[in-house]
Structures are given as C-alpha cells and as structure tokens.
Amino acid sequence: HGYASKEKLAITAGFTAPKGVVASTEYGYLIPYNSFKSARVLAQLLQKNIKVRYAEKAFAVNGKKMEAGTLIVLKTSNSDNWARDTKQVCEQLQLEATSVNSGWVESGADFGSPSDKIINHAPKVGLFTGENVSALAAGEVWSYFEQQLNYPITQLNYSFLSRIDINKYDVIIAPEGAYKDLNSKAITEKLQAFIRKGGVLIALESAAQQLSANADWGFKMKEIAKNDKADINKTSKYGDRVVDALQSSIPGAIYKVFLDASHPIGFGTNGIFFDLKQDMVTYEPSNEAWNVGLLKKDSYMTGFAGVKAKAALQEGVVIGVKEIGSGKLVYMADDPIFRNFWEGGKLILANAVFFNGK
C-alpha cells in the first residue's frame, strides 16, 4: 500500500539490498546456471583466468539437485587465488554459490568425469563490422558485451577479412548485414578452416540466411509454401493491396521456441525461449546438425503476424548448431538480444559464446 502525506517526513533509514554471503571452501564451488546473471559470473571468472567446468548433465549433491549447465570451480587446475576470486565475483553479482568439500556426488557424475567439460581460457571474441554490416545490429552486439556481459570483444572490419588472421579468435559473430562475397570460394574456405580448427562462428539473421544459400554449409532455409492454385489464378485488385500486404506482414510477433535443454545453448533456459519474429525465415530440420531451437504449431504467442506469415511459421528451426571439424557453426534466424532488453536471448548468446568451444 502507498500513503499520501501533506507534511514533509524525515527519512531515518534507507534500504539496502541484502548481500549474498558465500561460504569459504578449500575444495570447490558449485554455481547455479539459470539466468543471465550466471553468464555474467562465468564471464568475470574467465577474465580472472579461472578455469571453469560445467556439468553437461544434472546431478545431486548435499541433497540438492544441480541442473545441467551448473558451473564447477575446483582447486584442481586453478591458481592460488581461485577460491578468493570466485567468492568475490559471486558476492559482487549476488549469486549464491554452494561450497563443496569433495568430488563425490549423490547421483550423477562425480566432478572431473567426462560429463564435466572444462573452459580452459577466456575465449577471444571478434565481431564483424564495417561496410554492409548493419551498424544497428553490430552496435547491439558490441553494447551487449561491453555494457551487459562486461566482456571484451574486438571489431573486425569485414571489408578487410582477406587480410585478417581470424585464427587469433575463438569466436566470431556475424550480425545482420548485406555481406559482400560471403559465399565466395575464398571466404567460405577461410571461415570453414577457422571452424575446423576449433573456432565458433555465430551467424545471426541475414548472415545466417546468406550462408544457408551456399550448399557447402549444409543447412537450408525452409521454403514458404506457395499459394494454392485458386490464389495463383486470382487477379489482384488495387483496392486489396493493403490487405494483401498485411497478410504476409510480421512487424513483430512473439513465438515460443522449444529448446533442446540438453544442448549447451539451452542450458539455464528450462527448454523455452520467447523469440521476437520479424520475418518468416526458419530453417529445415537437419540430421547433420543439432536442431536446438524449434517452432511448433502452437508457438505463436502474441503480436501482429498476418495470416500468411502465421501459416509460414507453423514449424521450423530458428537455432541450429552444425559441427564442422573441431568447431561449430551456430545459426540463428532471429536477433536473440533484440534492443538488449530480451533477457532470455542474452543467456542464449552467452551460451553460444562460452559453451561451444573444444
């Protein structure tokens, strides 16, 4: 309840947010991975040169279930300051970490088993920018790293790609853009060689569409069903032009994406991601890729989508991961961090960056 007063009241005490206190340990910490805050903790730990493991499968310890994606920081393989730094980062970002005193678990895989993957170093991330790359889209990714994730990212001018040693990077992000020669033999070979050696290429929106047009990448856009014969034979009327345009229009509609929560890109999401669709693009499910994010018949939630747009978006892949050699191509039909307020998408992009390495 709120109350109004005509008199000036003296405020004797302010409010302070409670600070989470993390217990000390000599063995290791378990950090829940269930929100973008968890991704921010991971980003800070890696920048402090802490080696972080993550559980690929759920497990139980001290009577508590820990979900897939749980971060595990152990004394083993870390420098002397690992415990102090981990405790400090978790307390600063107010994320409760659980201290553990042994590697044994009550159910699931013990720490250090093959079910736990290790991130040995902070991945170096590059971002395509420059001519023909959308300044708005590139700026959004730049802002996401600088302001939201607090993690370094390097701008790579796409026009000079032939002269850039991209193998210095672990992850390259290609945002929305009208990329010149992206499907040329030289650029295709350079990008695929980067991935084969263990690199991760994250292609968003039109960057993914352009790659899909090249058979060498092995994933295809889903074709939009053609109108039936009655529609094809119908003579268009000038007076109907607005209605006809609206039927295929999708200025912005929210769709529920069903994620494979066992895939690292789905960690922390509970298997659901709400996606802002602004076009009718989806990809064909593939046996040669992980179909991580799927639209289903009941995926439409709210927002405006014309009847033809809705029909085209009944089913399809919006997030896919194709393994090539030691690395991965991640393709996303939409902008997961739209205007940097799309919280679920922020987690998904972080997962694509940190959980996809060798």
N, C-alpha and C positions, 0 to 999 in steps of 0.2 A: 504494500500500500504506500501511497505518497500523501503527504500532508502539506498544506499551504500555510505560510505564516506572514503576517504583516510586519513583524519585528525582526531585526537583524539578530541572528543566532550565532553565538561563538562556537566554532568547531574545535573541540578539545582534542580530538584524536582522528588520525587518518586511517585509511585501510591499507593494509599491506598484504600482498598475495603470499600465501604460505609457501615456503621453500621446501622442496623435497630434499630430504637428507638421505644420502646413500651410505649404507654401512661399508666399513672397510673390509678388505679381504686380501689374503696373500696368494690366493689361487686364481680366481677369475670372476667375471661379471656376466650376467645374462641381461640383455637389454631388449624389452619388447619391441617388436616391429609391427606397428599397427596404425601409423599416421605419418604425415609429412614431417612431424616433429622428430620421429625416429630416423627419418632420412637425413635430417639436419644434424642429428647427433653423429650418424655414420660419417657424414661429410667432414665434420670437425675432427673426429678421431683419426681419420685417414690423413688429414693435413698435419696432425701431430706425429705422423709416422708410426701409428699404432696399427699392427696387423689385426684385422678383424675377421673372424669366422662368421658364417651364417648357416643356420640349420636348414637343410632342404626339406626336412620332414618334421612334423610335430613330435614333441617328446614331453615327458613329465619329470619334474624334479621338485623335491621338498613338498610334495602333494599338490603342485601347481602345474597346470598344462601350459606349455610354451608352444606357440604356433610356428608353422614353417615361416622362415624369414627371421626368426629370433637371432639377434646379434650375440656372438660369444667372444668375449675378450679374455684371453688367458695369459698368465705369466709366461708360459711356454712360448718361445719365439719372439717375445717382446723385450724392449729395453727396460732399464731400471725404473723409469718414471711412468710405466704403463698404468699402474693402479691409481696413482695420484691424478694423472691426466684424465683417465676415464671417469673417475668420481667427479672431477671438476666440471667436465663437459656435461655430464648428466644433470648435475645440480644446477648449472647455469641455464640449461634449457628445460629444467623442471620435468625430467623424465625419470621415473623410478626404475632403478636397476636392481637386480637381485644378486647378492653376493653368494658365491658357492665355494666350497672348500675341497671338492674332489671332482673328478671327471665322470663319476658314476651317475647314472640316471635311473629312475624307477621304471620308465618304459621308453622305448625308442632307442636311438643310437647314442652311445657314450661320446663325449667330446673327443674330437680328434679322429673320429671314424670317417670313412669316405662320404657319409651323409652330410658332413660339415665341409663346406667349401671355404677357402681362405682367400681374402683380398690382401695380397702381399704389399701393394703400394697404392697410393692415391692415383687414380687414372688421370692422365693428361687429356683434357678435352679441347677439341677445336670446333669452331663454328664457321660455316661458310657464310660470307658476307660479300658485299660489293655489288657491282653492276648486275642487273637482272635478278638479284635476290631481293625479296620483299624486305624493305627496311623495317616495316612494322613487325613482321614475323621474326626477323633476326633480332630486333630490339627487344622483343618479348623474351626470347631465349636468353639473351645477354642479361636482361634485368632479373630473370628468374635465378640465374647463377649468382649474380653479384649481390642482389638485394634479398632474395628469398632463401637460397640454399647457402649463401656465403661461401662460395667455392670458385676457384679461378677457372676462367675459360679464355681461350685465345681466338681472336678473329683471324680467319684465313680468307684472303681475298680470292674468290673463286676464279676470277679472270686470270690469275697467275698460278692456277693449280699445277700446270705442267712444270713449274719451277719450284714448287713447294715440296719439301721432304715430309710427306704425311706420316711416314713410319715413326716419327718422333712422338706421335699421339697414340693414345689407346682408344679414344672415342672421337668420332667426327659426327657432328649434327648438321644435316642439310634441311633448313627450314623451307617454307613456301617460297617459290620463285620460278621464273621462266628461264631455267638454266640453259645456257648455250652449249651445244655439243655434249650434253650429259651422257647421251647414248653412243657417242663416237667410240671407235675401237680403242683409241689411246686412253681415254678417260675411264672407260669400262675396265680395261686391263689394269690400270693403276689402282682403281678403287677395289677391284676384286683381289689383287695381290696384297693390298693393305689388310683386307679381311682375312685372307688365308693365313697370314702370319699371326693372327690373333686379334686384329682390330675389330672394333664395333662401329658400323655405320648406321646412324639413326636417320631415316628419311621420313619427313613429315609432309603431309598434304600433297601439293603438286610435285614435290621432289619424288615422292613415292610413286605417283602416277606416271611420271616420265620414265622412271626405272622399269615399271611394270610393262611398258611398251616394248622393252628390249627383251627378247626371249632368253638372252644369256643369264638374266637374273632369276628366271624360273618361277615367277608368280604373276598372276594376271588379274586385271580389273574385271569385275563381274559386269557382264553386258546387261544393259537396261532392256527389258522386254519390249519388243516393237509393238505398236498398236495393232489391235486386231483389224481384219480386212474392212469391217464396216467403218472404222475410224479412218483408215487409209483412203478409202474411196469418198469420204465426206469432203465436200467443198468448204474450205474455210471462209468464214464471213468476217468482214472487217469489224462489224459490231461485236463479235465474240472475242476479239483479240485479247482483251484484258482477262476474261475468264480463262481462256486457253493458256495464257502465260502463267496465271496463278496456279493452274493445275500442276504445273511442273516446278513451281517455285518452292524454295525451302530457305527463307531468310534466317531461320533459326529454330530448331526443334530439339528437344532433349530426348535422347534414346537411352534405354538401359542396355548396357553392354554386359554380356555374360563372360566373365574372365575365367581362364584356367588358373585357379588359385594355387595349383601345384607348380606352375611355372614361375620362375623368379620375378617376371614382370607383374604377376598377380599377387605377390607377397604383400600382406598387410591390407588387402582390399576386401576380404571376405567374399571374393568372387564376383563383385559387382562394381561397375564403373558407369557413372552417368556422363554421357558424351553429348557435346553440342554438335549436331549435324547442320552444316550449311550448304551441303551439296548431296548428290545422290550416289557418291562414289563408295563402293565397297569392293572387296577382293574375293576371288574364288577360293573356297577351302582347298587346301593342298595337302597331299600325302607327303610332300617333300619339305614341308615347313611346319612349325608349330603354330596352329591357329589359336592364338592366345585370347583374342577378344572377338566375340561373335554377336551379331544382331540376330534375334529370333522374331517369330511372328508377333509376339506381344511386347516387343521392345519399345515401341513408341510410348512416350510418357506425356509430354505436353509441348506447347509451342506450335508455330504455324508450319505445316507441311501440306502442300497441295495433294490432291488425290493421286496424281501420277507419281509424285515424289514418294508418297507413303507406300504405294504399290511397289516401287523400285527398292524400297528399304525394308522389305519383309525379312530377308535373311542375308547373311554375308559376313565376311571377315573385315574388321576395322583395325585390328592389331595383329600383326604376324611377325614371326621370327624365323629366318632361314639361316641354317648353319652352313657356312662355306669354309672348308679347311678348319683352322683352329678358331676362327672368329665368327661373327654373326652380322647379318643384315636385319635390322628392325624396321618394319614399315608400318606407318600409322596413317590411316585415311584422313584423320582429322587433327586439329591442333589440341593436344592434351592439356595445354596450360593457357587456354584462351583468356587473354587480357590479364593473366596472372591472378585471377580470383577463383579458378577452377581447382579446388583443393584436391579432389581425387586424382586429377590428371597430374598434379605436381608430384604426387607419390609415384605414379606410373613412369614418368620421365626419369625420376631419380633411380628407380629400379632398373630401367633400361641402361642407365649410365654405369651404375655400381655393381650390378649383379650379373652382368653378361660377359665378363672377361674370361680368360682362360681358366 
